[in-house]
Each structure stands twice: as structure tokens, then as C-alpha cells.
Amino acid sequence: MQKVIPAIIIISVALVITAVMIISKKAPAVKAVEESILLVNTIEAKSTDVTLIIESQGAVQPRTETTLVAEVAGLVISVSDRFRVGGFFNAGDVVLTLDPLEYQVAVEQARADLLTAQAQLDREQAIGHQAHKEWDMTGRPREEAPILALRTPYLKEAKARVLYANAELKRTQRKLERTIIRAPYNGLIREKFVDVGQFVAMGASIARTFAVDFAKVRLPVTNSDIEFLHLPIPGEDDTQRESPHQNSRDVTLYATVGGNRYQWSGRIVRTEGVIDTNTRMQYAIAQIEDPYGLNKSPLSAGSPREIDLQQNPSKPPLTIGTFVNARLQGISVKSVFSVPNSILHGGNQLLIMDGDQKLQIRRVTILRRGLSNSWVKEGLYDKDKIITTTIEGPIAVSYTHLRAHETSLH
């Protein structure tokens, strides 16, 4: 018992000392909470009316490509100065000539056969006329006369011979005409297979040509882009009739030639009306008038038809096979906003600074996404201040105060 009492006294003294120290301790100074201010860049939203542009690409192709063939056999005795790879020609120009002698002889023989047949017909007509007179002298009607008495079969045979001889003359004349091979349209020679002194058989290929009055480009269009374009319906062809959306079917083609970028104008004239099973694309056909610029520098009929870039320094020819980028004019929309893709969050959210300079996360409706910008249809209003500064893990109204450095959004 004597040992417990001192221990109790010691503990009591310690508790008293501790209580005194706690009571005498000064309270910590209270500091005012500083308001968090974040400096951000903003752009002011401004709606605008815009005509959408759809991007595509393709290779320039001829509208018509033909393999010229010999319709008669013969020896090539002459060729045109333009009969060479890359040579231009006009519709009806003589490309080459085959030896016509054999066919000229055939024409003269056919003429002689026709004269002989005509003479036989004249003789039969005279004999038949005399036979009718002799029968009439019998006093009986001609309906009772035997056909041999009136020489009717002989007359029909003579007429048939004339018809056959006349047809044979036309056939030989046609063959003679085909010894001169002419260009079917204004075009360019891609390949040639014969030359002077070479014998060609009937049906042999002479050259490959294509038309140059206009060219075409197959432009792939995605299903998501179709709704923004006024495309011709399958089966419709703008080259044959006027369309209510003529102006909205314009297309601009771009290509780099010799280190410089050039552009050509065209128009969507039709669609192929099918979806490619591999790419799930539809194809619109753009037509470009006078791709080689020949109408701008007409040449005389006697000179080789060539392109002279010195006469057309502003633009080189749009040669067949050129790969081009295309911008198709789409529909016009009103009151939309263009915003950079870099400031969209989650694909369809924007950070907005409201009137109290606090952060809002605004969900918007995207009309169309481009490579660098998107067009916002709903959820954004004129004079909204869109925050362009990157904010890590933004939470609505998480910043009590925002300070803006504002620029304009166009």
C-alpha cells in the first residue's frame, strides 16, 4: 500500500502539468483561404452560314478509249504525221492508208457486173413487153396466160441480178473506203501497232486512242458524306439534261505538276449507282471539259496538234492518269460554328467560361467533322467563350474564378 500511494501522486502531478500546458497553449493563427484563379485562353463563338466541302481523290481517266482495227486487209502505204504515241488528231483526220489497188479493181468489176445485169433486165423487159402484145392478140385476158408465155420468171430473175450487182458494188465501194482509216473523234494516240510497209490483216489492231474533249474522275464518297452532297440519282446524267442542283455539283481538282500546285474545275455528272463491296464507297463521276487545253490554243489543220505550254503558261494540261485531290461542293447550312478539333473533349464536349467566369462543360452536336475543324450544329451560342487552354481533368465549376485571354473564333 505504501508503494501504490507514491505512484498515484506522481501520475496526478503529471496530469496536472499536462492540463496546465494545454490550457496555456496559444491557438494557431487563422489564415484566409485564397481564391483559386486559373488563367486560360478563350475564343468567342460566332455562327456563320457555310457551304460544306467534301474531300475525295481519284485518277483522271478518258471518257472514251478505243482500239482502232483494220476492217480490210492490206499493205500500209502511208501514215499521218500525227500517227505517233502522244499525237493529237481531229475527228475525221486520216490516220493511215492501206493499198487500195485490189479494192479499186473490185469496184470496177462490180460496176461491170451491174451494167451487165442492167442490160439483161432491159432485154427481158423488151421481150416481156412483146410477149404481152402477142398474148393480147389472142383476145384472151392476161390472167389466163401462162407465166412462161409472158416471161414473168425471166423478168424477176433479171431484176434480182440487178439488185445483187448493185449490192455488190456498194460492198466493194465500202471496202475501198475502209482502206483509208480515219479518227473517230478528237483524241490522242496512246499506242500504235503498225507503220508504213507493214501488211495488216482484217481485224488487226492499229492503235489505241482516247478522246480528249473531256475527261472523267471516279471519286469515292463515303455513306456519311452523301447526305451533305447533291448527287445525281442513279440513272440521271447531267450531260443530257438540266439539274436543279447544277451549281451545287461543282468540283475542284488539285494536282502538283513540276513542283507547282494547279487546279481545274469540273462537275459531277452522274453516279455509278452501286456500293463497292470492298470499300463500302459509292462513286461519283466528275467531268472535266477540255483537259488538255486544246480549245485555248487552236492550231491550224496542217500543223501537228500539240500542246504548247508557252501559249498556256497559267496551267499545264490535265493529262490522263494524273492522280488528283478533289473538293466537292456540298450543301449550304445556316448558323453553324466552326471549332478546332483540338479543343473538343470526348469527341463532343467543349469547355465554356460562363458569365461568372466559371467553368462549364458543354455537350454539343457535331454536324460534320473535318480534318482540322468540326462544324457544331447545336449546343453552342453566339458570344460563348470557348476555353482553348488544356485543362487536366476538368470538372464543371471546379474553378471558382477564371481569367481569360480572349481571341475571336471565325
KEDOGU-606105 format. One line per 3 residues: number of its first residue (from 1); for each residue y, x, z of C-alpha. Coordinates in pm, 1 decimal. Each point is the difference from the previous one (the first is absolute). Example, Ala and Ser with C-alpha at 12.3 -4.5 7.8 and 13.67 -1.06 7.14 Angstrom:
1) -450.0,1230.0,780.0  344.0,137.0,-66.0;
***
This chain:
1) 0.0,0.0,0.0  225.9,286.9,82.3  -55.3,138.4,-353.8;
4) 76.9,-330.7,-182.1  340.6,-56.8,157.6  160.1,321.6,-140.0;
7) -127.7,-84.4,-349.5  154.4,-344.3,12.5  328.3,148.9,114.5;
10) 2.0,248.9,-289.6  -70.0,-272.0,-261.7  270.5,-223.0,143.0;
13) 257.4,276.9,-13.0  -93.4,71.2,-363.1  39.5,-362.9,-98.0;
16) 340.1,-17.0,169.0  119.2,312.2,-178.7  -126.4,-135.9,-337.8;
19) 177.4,-332.9,52.3  323.8,176.4,87.0  -19.2,211.2,-316.3;
22) -65.0,-303.0,-219.9  286.1,-195.5,151.6  242.5,288.0,-32.5;
25) -92.3,74.3,-370.3  278.7,-81.9,-248.5  -74.5,-259.8,-275.2;
28) -17.8,147.3,-358.3  303.6,-45.5,-219.6  -32.5,-293.7,-243.7;
31) 77.2,95.7,-363.1  105.1,-255.0,-262.8  -253.8,-45.4,-281.8;
34) 143.0,136.7,-322.0  -16.8,-231.0,-300.5  -225.7,134.4,-283.3;
37) 193.8,44.3,-323.5  -179.2,87.9,-325.8  198.6,115.9,-302.9;
40) -145.3,-146.2,-321.9  93.7,-23.9,-367.8  26.8,-347.0,-149.7;
43) 58.7,-152.7,-340.2  157.6,-337.1,-58.6  -214.5,-250.1,-189.2;
46) 156.1,-153.4,-307.8  -179.0,-252.8,-221.8  14.6,25.3,-376.7;
49) -134.9,-161.4,-315.7  -238.9,223.1,-187.8  -223.0,10.6,-305.2;
52) -332.9,148.1,100.9  -140.8,294.3,-191.5  -375.9,49.3,-38.7;
55) -132.6,350.0,-64.3  -289.0,70.8,-238.1  -116.3,262.8,-249.0;
58) -203.8,39.5,-316.6  -46.1,185.8,-328.2  181.8,-84.3,-322.7;
61) -237.1,-144.7,-260.8  50.1,-107.1,-363.0  12.3,-371.8,-63.0;
64) -230.9,43.6,-301.8  -230.4,288.6,-89.5  -191.0,10.0,-328.4;
67) -259.4,213.3,-174.1  81.5,3.0,-371.6  -313.6,-7.9,-218.6;
70) -59.2,37.5,-371.8  -90.1,-334.0,-159.2  -118.0,177.4,-316.4;
73) -159.6,337.4,-63.7  178.0,279.1,-178.8  150.8,346.9,-4.3;
76) 329.1,50.1,189.0  248.3,115.8,-264.9  324.3,-18.2,201.9;
79) 130.1,-57.1,352.6  342.9,-87.3,134.4  221.5,265.3,160.3;
82) -19.4,-219.0,311.4  -379.2,1.6,4.0  -35.8,237.5,293.4;
85) -59.8,-27.1,371.3  328.1,-114.9,153.6  139.4,-121.6,-330.8;
88) 192.3,-327.2,-2.2  -24.8,-255.7,-278.6  138.2,-340.5,-92.6;
91) -199.2,-311.0,-77.0  -111.7,15.5,-363.6  44.7,376.9,-37.5;
94) -267.5,170.8,-212.7  -217.3,208.5,231.6  -237.2,146.4,-259.0;
97) -135.5,-68.9,-349.5  -356.6,9.2,-129.6  -96.2,82.0,-357.7;
100) 52.8,-334.4,-183.7  -159.2,85.0,-337.3  -337.1,-162.6,63.2;
103) 165.8,-317.8,123.7  247.7,-8.2,-288.9  -297.2,9.9,-241.0;
106) -164.4,-282.1,195.5  315.6,-209.1,-32.9  13.3,48.6,-376.9;
109) -367.1,-94.7,-28.3  62.9,-311.2,206.2  291.9,-92.6,-225.7;
112) -220.4,42.3,-306.2  -271.7,-219.1,154.6  261.4,-262.8,76.8;
115) 126.1,2.9,-360.8  -356.1,-32.2,-128.8  -72.9,-289.4,235.0;
118) 325.3,-169.3,-100.2  -88.0,35.8,-368.8  -343.0,-153.1,60.1;
121) 165.7,-286.8,184.7  243.2,-58.6,-289.3  -290.8,-4.9,-247.7;
124) -203.5,-242.7,210.2  301.6,-225.6,41.2  45.5,-5.0,-381.0;
127) -369.7,-66.6,-63.7  -3.9,-267.5,268.3  303.4,-168.2,-150.3;
130) -175.2,-11.6,-341.0  -319.2,-135.7,161.7  199.1,-285.7,155.8;
133) 146.3,-91.1,-337.0  -342.5,-3.7,-163.0  -139.8,-223.4,273.7;
136) 291.4,-238.9,-31.3  -82.7,-40.1,-370.0  -332.0,-161.5,102.5;
139) 191.4,-289.0,154.6  -178.7,23.7,331.6  179.3,63.8,332.8;
142) 11.0,355.4,130.7  -175.7,-106.0,322.5  -317.6,-41.6,-203.7;
145) 21.6,344.6,-156.9  -247.1,269.3,121.2  174.1,281.4,186.0;
148) -130.6,254.5,-250.6  147.6,-199.8,-286.3  344.0,31.5,158.0;
151) -73.9,363.2,108.4  108.1,-76.7,357.3  -224.1,264.8,172.8;
154) 122.8,270.6,-238.3  361.3,-85.0,80.0  -65.4,13.5,377.0;
157) -175.8,334.5,-40.2  296.1,141.1,-194.4  243.1,-118.3,271.9;
160) -216.2,159.1,270.3  3.4,328.8,-186.5  379.9,-7.7,-8.5;
163) 18.2,-68.4,373.5  -243.2,282.2,74.4  185.7,245.6,-225.4;
166) 331.7,-95.1,157.1  -140.7,52.4,353.1  -145.6,335.0,-102.9;
169) 339.2,105.9,-133.7  167.0,-88.0,330.3  -268.4,191.2,192.5;
172) 44.3,315.6,-207.6  378.2,-26.1,22.0  -29.8,-28.6,375.8;
175) -217.2,310.9,12.4  252.2,184.9,-211.3  279.5,-100.4,240.6;
178) -208.2,130.8,290.4  3.6,351.1,-143.3  357.1,9.4,136.3;
181) -20.3,-16.7,380.7  316.7,-129.7,163.0  122.0,-8.2,360.3;
184) -57.5,-340.2,162.7  307.4,20.3,229.7  272.5,233.4,125.2;
187) -198.4,257.3,187.2  -108.9,352.5,77.1  -313.5,192.8,-98.4;
190) -203.9,106.0,302.4  -293.2,157.6,-189.7  -85.4,61.7,-363.7;
193) -351.7,51.9,-135.5  43.7,73.1,-375.1  222.3,205.2,-226.8;
196) 59.8,78.2,-368.3  -313.0,81.1,-198.5  -237.7,-168.9,239.0;
199) -232.3,-275.7,-119.9  -7.2,-304.1,226.5  -263.9,-267.6,1.0;
202) 71.3,-369.1,30.2  53.4,-79.9,368.3  74.0,360.7,97.5;
205) 273.0,54.3,264.9  322.9,144.1,-135.8  234.7,11.0,299.1;
208) 79.0,-151.4,339.5  344.9,-153.5,27.6  198.6,-206.9,246.6;
211) 307.0,-220.0,-27.4  335.4,122.7,132.0  212.8,-315.2,-18.5;
214) -72.9,-50.9,368.4  -234.5,135.4,266.6  -163.3,-152.8,307.1;
217) -82.7,103.4,357.1  -268.7,-160.0,218.6  157.5,-29.1,343.9;
220) -227.3,-72.8,298.8  139.8,-254.4,246.9  -148.3,-76.2,341.1;
223) -62.8,-353.9,121.0  267.2,43.2,267.5  259.3,90.1,-267.1;
226) -74.3,-287.5,-235.7  189.5,-251.8,213.3  318.5,203.9,-48.4;
229) -23.1,7.4,-382.0  57.2,-252.3,-278.4  -303.0,93.9,-208.0;
232) -108.3,-187.9,-313.3  -291.7,-231.4,63.3  -331.7,105.7,-158.9;
235) 14.1,-80.9,-369.8  379.5,-4.0,-14.1  162.4,260.9,-222.6;
238) 375.1,60.6,21.9  -2.9,160.5,-343.5  -69.1,-343.1,-151.6;
241) 228.0,-231.5,195.2  288.1,-6.0,241.8  -78.0,9.7,371.6;
244) 214.5,-155.0,278.1  -31.3,329.0,190.5  86.8,243.5,-281.8;
247) 257.8,194.4,201.5  -228.5,30.7,302.9  -274.4,164.2,-206.4;
250) 192.7,317.3,-73.1  -166.1,330.6,80.8  138.3,353.2,10.2;
253) -228.1,293.0,-76.9  55.6,354.7,126.6  -151.8,328.3,-115.6;
256) 83.6,367.5,25.4  32.7,179.4,-333.5  94.8,366.2,-20.6;
259) 96.9,7.2,367.0  239.6,-294.6,-34.5  -59.5,-355.9,113.0;
262) 60.3,-274.5,-257.9  -30.0,-374.5,1.5  -90.1,-263.6,-259.0;
265) 40.1,-376.4,10.2  -279.8,-245.7,-63.1  -112.9,-353.0,71.9;
268) -312.0,-162.2,140.9  -137.6,-208.9,-287.0  -340.3,-111.9,129.5;
271) -273.8,47.3,257.4  -365.8,71.4,-61.8  -104.8,-299.7,209.9;
274) -286.0,176.8,181.7  -37.9,199.6,321.3  -155.6,345.1,-18.5;
277) -313.8,-14.9,213.4  33.9,365.7,102.9  368.0,17.4,95.3;
280) 66.3,-373.4,67.1  311.9,38.2,-212.1  146.3,-222.8,-266.3;
283) 162.9,155.5,-304.5  336.9,-90.1,-149.5  77.3,121.9,-351.6;
286) 343.8,152.5,-52.2  134.0,35.4,-353.3  245.4,273.3,-104.1;
289) 183.3,-40.0,-328.7  30.7,299.7,-233.3  -150.1,257.8,241.6;
292) 62.6,291.6,-238.4  363.8,-89.9,-58.7  -44.0,-18.0,-377.1;
295) 240.7,-290.8,-41.6  278.8,210.8,152.0  -29.9,271.0,-263.5;
298) -120.3,-157.6,-327.2  -103.1,251.6,-262.9  2.6,-28.1,-374.7;
301) -314.2,-124.6,-172.5  -56.0,331.5,-173.7  12.1,219.8,310.2;
304) -277.4,47.4,256.2  40.8,-245.7,285.1  37.7,222.0,303.8;
307) 175.3,-16.8,334.4  311.7,213.8,30.9  94.6,46.3,366.2;
310) 338.0,138.1,-109.2  77.5,-341.9,-150.4  -121.0,-170.3,320.5;
313) 103.4,244.8,275.5  26.4,-264.4,272.3  -365.5,-92.9,8.5;
316) -322.7,152.6,-133.6  -268.1,-221.4,-158.2  -237.7,-187.6,226.4;
319) -313.4,147.1,-150.3  -335.8,-173.6,11.9  -207.9,119.6,295.2;
322) 297.9,72.6,227.1  -59.7,-94.1,364.6  293.4,-201.1,129.6;
325) 113.6,-151.9,327.5  122.0,-356.7,-28.6  240.5,-216.5,196.2;
328) -54.0,-370.6,-63.2  284.5,-237.3,70.2  -121.6,-261.9,247.0;
331) 137.1,-319.3,146.0  343.6,-31.5,161.5  16.5,-83.9,371.6;
334) 297.2,-89.9,216.3  106.3,107.0,350.3  -251.5,272.4,74.8;
337) 40.3,326.1,191.9  -107.1,345.5,-111.7  -120.8,217.1,289.6;
340) -156.7,346.9,-5.5  -373.0,-0.7,60.4  48.2,279.9,253.0;
343) 166.0,-232.3,254.7  -264.6,-272.9,-13.8  -227.6,-8.3,304.0;
346) -349.2,-139.1,-25.1  65.5,-89.0,-361.7  227.3,-299.0,71.2;
349) 217.1,71.5,305.2  354.2,132.8,29.6  194.1,128.1,302.6;
352) 325.9,-192.9,37.0  294.0,69.4,230.7  130.4,-337.8,117.5;
355) 351.9,-98.4,102.9  -57.4,127.2,355.0  -100.4,337.5,-140.1;
358) -358.8,-50.4,105.6  -316.1,57.5,-194.9  -183.3,-281.6,-177.1;
361) -322.7,22.4,-196.3  33.9,-235.9,-295.6  -296.4,-116.4,-211.2;
364) 100.4,-44.4,-367.0  -159.5,-140.4,-314.6  -40.3,255.6,-280.4;
367) 47.1,-140.0,-350.0  -105.3,318.8,-179.9  -67.2,359.3,95.7;
370) 120.6,283.6,-219.2  -67.3,370.8,9.9  296.2,75.3,226.6;
373) 155.5,-337.3,83.7  -120.6,-349.9,78.0  169.4,-332.4,-65.3;
376) 27.9,-219.3,311.3  0.6,-373.6,-63.6  17.2,-149.1,352.4;
379) 70.1,116.7,355.5  314.4,200.5,-75.6  359.3,-116.3,-16.3;
382) 327.2,134.9,-135.1  174.6,247.3,234.6  -315.8,57.7,205.2;
385) 4.0,358.3,128.5  -330.4,160.1,-92.3  -94.5,307.0,205.5;
388) -108.7,291.9,-215.2  -52.0,248.9,283.1  -363.4,66.7,86.3;
391) -79.6,-141.5,344.1  -333.7,83.1,154.9  -183.0,-309.7,126.8;
394) 294.6,-241.5,-22.0  -7.4,-305.7,229.8  238.5,-289.2,-46.4;
397) 302.7,18.4,237.0  -147.5,315.9,157.3  328.7,181.8,-46.4;
400) 280.7,-152.1,199.5  258.6,143.4,-229.8  -0.6,140.6,-352.4;
403) 279.8,192.7,-159.7  2.6,-21.2,-379.7  112.0,227.6,-278.0;
406) 25.6,-256.3,-279.3  -34.9,30.8,-376.9  -19.1,-265.3,-271.6;
409) -319.7,-132.6,-156.8  22.7,-67.7,-374.9;
***
